[in-house]
Amino acid sequence: MSHPLFTSKILEPQALRLQLENIKSLGSVVFTNGVFDVIHKGHVSYLDQARQMGDVLIVALNTDRSARLLGKGQDRPLNTLVDRAHVIAALESVSYVTWFDESTPIDIIKLIRPDLIVKGGDYDMSTLDETKFVESYGGKAAAIQFLSGYSTTALVQKIHQGKG
């Protein structure tokens, strides 16, 4: 059985770094990150908006360990990093998928040096170390408004209550 085409979009951080010159030549690079555990309409809308802000969209996923550091519960993430990477890579709006094991993506942002970093609207971009770093070399940071009513945490709670 052959590998799905989208798996070529999944690159470990150093391999993505080696692709950097090719990625930069394609136009502006947008970076975002998250757990993206159970994909819903809010996620795909967010990623589509992020892609529209540049030519290449890189999504860095929290590793399973990193996701647990976020305090969303010991049962999270529900899907493994490999499974989450496959789902995100299959999305048309996503150019590349990678991952990070730390509590923030600052190290991978330093490695990739994107033109723009984006986060969900619940972040104050001015307080993030990532923003300060990106702006230090002329990049930009922006928040994208959430599509209200969509949350993996709320969905998981709904399932636990037997209302899924």
Number of C-alpha atoms within 10 A of each C-alpha: 3 4 7 9 9 19 15 13 19 23 18 14 18 13 11 21 16 13 13 17 11 11 21 16 9 12 12 15 24 25 25 22 22 19 25 22 24 16 15 13 12 16 21 18 15 21 25 16 15 28 22 13 16 16 16 23 26 27 25 26 25 28 23 21 15 19 24 17 16 14 9 11 11 11 8 19 21 13 15 13 21 13 12 22 28 17 17 26 23 18 13 12 21 20 22 24 29 23 24 23 16 15 14 17 19 17 14 22 20 12 14 22 21 26 20 22 26 23 21 20 14 10 14 12 18 11 9 13 13 20 21 15 17 20 15 10 11 11 17 17 21 18 15 16 13 16 15 7 9 14 17 16 14 11 16 16 13 12 11 10 9 8 9 9
